[in-house]
């Protein structure tokens, strides 16, 4: 087999050596445009997991790399004059030039032909090659040449950054922040060899807008001098080192197709992930391993390349998503500027979602204890009597919404059940369903979206609160909730708008009824899907009637004994349909600008506020993004939330999407939480986070990091209605309120979970990552 690798970076070299090691008879050549000892950049970073991979696949190169690296466990977070240290993170840094020369030497040892200072302009000269690996970097000529097939997408991140080196000593992987006349600046620095460190300095968008004209007038030497002055308190007389250092924005690269005929993309030519969660070198070398494995699994080039794309794509997309979420932290430092350093550090460490409250506890229990004690102190400052010496985890601290206090931060999210009795009356199902959830220990339980009128139902199975019979049925349920639990009970009010007159979820989601459909109204006569009803544009007189229906619903909710109301202004229902420009194309005073589109939703909200007791809290749920071109964006959501807050919202329930057929959401764990974090910390308003939150660990992470004040879970409560009671046993939180008939199970649950924790600790000890000494011993044995 004849293999040609275009690009002599770490990914291309590592794939070449793995293939040559496994198949000595293969003819493998690497062509690199630069000289052998040229390099750009400074140090590269590997995690313990990546080191394990490198050791397992080629012990000699692993041994040579680790002989040169600098290893650290600590992350230092310098913020507002304080240094917060967290340990147990397990990373190493090594010089990029040294890494390349090690891989080059290993390739030569195995018989790979290396060609330096060789620029490749076309692939015709390699017509006899069985495989061409395009590892030619972030500006790949091959990807550009065949762009019509690869279909690349390049998204530039918001911050401008510059990559430098320094001789300043760096005892840990460190983050610094400073502020000058232009704004806030970020710095990440880590040592990669004795007396040499990488420095990545970032200018967030607002800072860059003010500094761009000044920085643009400086050459490289002047830029270095300016930055040395800015960071003199860290450099302490040492110097910054430039290496083709210039300000730029990070390009996130992805490709729809990874290969074309016998050409396959690798490394930065194929994908890039923001450096805040690792390095392109790590991704490139892991990609080389996967491409090698694909050839081991399949017998020919076509099948191997298809296997490579099929097995590797999901991991890459997860890494890119985590990196994009991670990058939001340093892109928005002002969002965290008012936080205490310990919370800001925890928020930064958990920014990419792979690191959580419990994950950090495994790495650094002292740091998590510090976070837990600090958080409990903030709750005590709000007038709550919670233990100081042995404080509860954040999820088990009380919180005040308006004048209402919830016993913990867990919320049962509203879930459409489509199970109301004829006439929209909640029956025994709702009594058992909601009553059971309340007895499960959550601090706040939401009833599903409840229609303010018969025409406002989604389906015939949706409950309402517009008749005396409905009010009486809800009163029966709220009485049970209050008698049998400490939970607070919230009613979500809504009008289906253009999503109405459809079948129950299990009979055909969003499908029109087979018979007895009713007319639907919306901001504009636009169907949600082409197979759904085309709504009639709501008239001003009908808007008055809907507004009055909401007002009456608020009065009815008070009669029914609810503790709290939420106005549903998201997910594409009637009020949401006014807010989104994708569903509101009106030309009157209720269409056009965002301020105009908000007129009717605010009018409805004001009517609810006026008819709901001031002592009881009022929430509003919004969709923080339409996830669609020309739709609502997160900056728009800040304006929407601020408007509702100004009109009396006590808390903002921050959801996203479900507003347009053209939505293209990015799913994942806690995938909507960043929107809650944005609104909470930029507007300084309480929020509820929602969206694929599934564990108590995630609840603790979100609350401790200041991403939300309350955390709503839906499906986990369907799987386990006693989610919160189980978590209280797991955390040995004795103060959680249990229903009196369940007390017999409380001690048993505590014992079971204490036993499980002992067993888990044993498993963790057995699965402890290899130390570097252990890796070296294994590598020597492998050699």
Buried (B, 14 or more C-beta within 10 A) or exposed (E): EEBBBBBBBBBBBBBBBBBBBEBEEBBBBBBBBBEBEEBEBBBBBBBBEBBBBBBBBBBBBBBBBBEBBBBBBBBBBBBEEEEBBBBBBBBBBBBBBBBBBBBBBBBEEBBBBBBBEBEBEEBEEBEEBBBBBBBBBBEBBBBEBBEEBBEBEEEEBBBBBBBBBBBBEBEBBBBBBBEEEBBBBBBBBBBBBEEBBBBBBBBBBBBBEEBBEEBEEBEEEEBBBBBBEBBEEBBEEBBBBBBEBEBEBBBBBBBEEBBBEBBBBBBBBBBBBBBBBBBBBBBBBBBBBBBBBBBBEBEEBEEBBBBBBEEBBEEBBBBBBBBBBBBBBBBBBBBBBEBBBBBBBBBBBBBBBBBBBBBBBEBBEEBBEBBBBBBBEBBBEEEBEBEEEEBBBBBBBBBBBBEBBBBBBBBBBBBBBBBBBEEBBBBEEBBEBBBBBBBBBBBBBBBBBBBBBBBBBBBBBBBBBBBEEBBEBBBBBBBBBBEBBBBBBBBBBBBBBBBBBBBBBEEEEBEBBEEEEEEBBBBBEBBBEEEBBEBBBBEEEEBEEBBBBBBBBBBBBBEBBBBBBBBBBBBBBBBBBBBBBBBBEBEEEBBBEBEBBBBBBBBBBBBBBEBBEEEBBBBBBBBBBBBBEEBBBBEBBBBBBBBBBEBBBBBBBBBBBBBBBEBEBEEBBBBBBBBBBBBBBBBEBBBBBBBBBBBBBBBBBBBBBBBBBBBBBBEBBBEBBBBBBBBBBBBBBBEBBBBEEBEEBBEEBBEBBEEEEEEEEEEEEEEEEBEBEEBBEBBEEBE
